[in-house]
Amino acid sequence: MISIINYNAGNIKSIQNMLKRIGVKSTICSTAEEIEQADKLILPGVGHYDHGMKNLHQSGLIEILNKKVLKDKIPLLGICLGAQLLGNKSEEGIEKGLGWIDMEVVKFDKKKLSSNLKIPHMSWNEIKINKYSALLEGLDDENRFYFVHSFHMQPNDKTDILTTTNYGYDFTSAVEKDNIYGVQFHPEKSHKFGMQLLTNFSNI
């Protein structure tokens, strides 16, 4: 059973529908009591960084999330904004992130982008796998995922970089540290490749 965290900042239903499509049971959690029972978590997210962090604080879920992820070590997958919130801070706002992975979130550098590359990065794009991960079992460098974002993750410890993607320059498109995973792209919108990734997560 995968528990999807509801903090009013994510496209929860599309994630749940994709999990249902691949035969994985899921539940939507919005209370500490529900999260306490979880054995796997997905932190979704779309929109502004500060809005996401403020909603998490207002939800009162950060304490139980810290316990489940950092102490109990259950697997957690952050998606898009949910992945960015795993880090320390973002150029998009002033709120502090969860700090589970030592990274900052930065805006795409326009100086490095050719005139035909627009911000946000909104398209299908390939990933380059940097290290082995159970999350990427059965996937390779030619697999394509759907992206919609203007900011990207920038880990301080390069060993936390799981995949990179090129959009004018290489940026970090997925991270992994111990039981914590984060993907900048949307697996729930990435057809068979996203289905494979979510199946892998369900099996971790």
Buried (B, 14 or more C-beta within 10 A) or exposed (E): EBBBBBBEBBBBEEBBEBBEEEEBEBEBBBEBEBBEEBEBBBBBBBBBBEBBBBBBEEBEBBEBBBBBBBEEEBBBBBBBBBBBBBBBBBEBBEBEBBBBBEBBBBEBEEEEBEEEBEBEBEEEBBBBBBEEBEBBEEBEEEBBBBBBBEBBBBBEEEEBBBBBBEBBEEBBBBBBBEBBBBBBBBBBBBBEBBBBBBBBBBEB
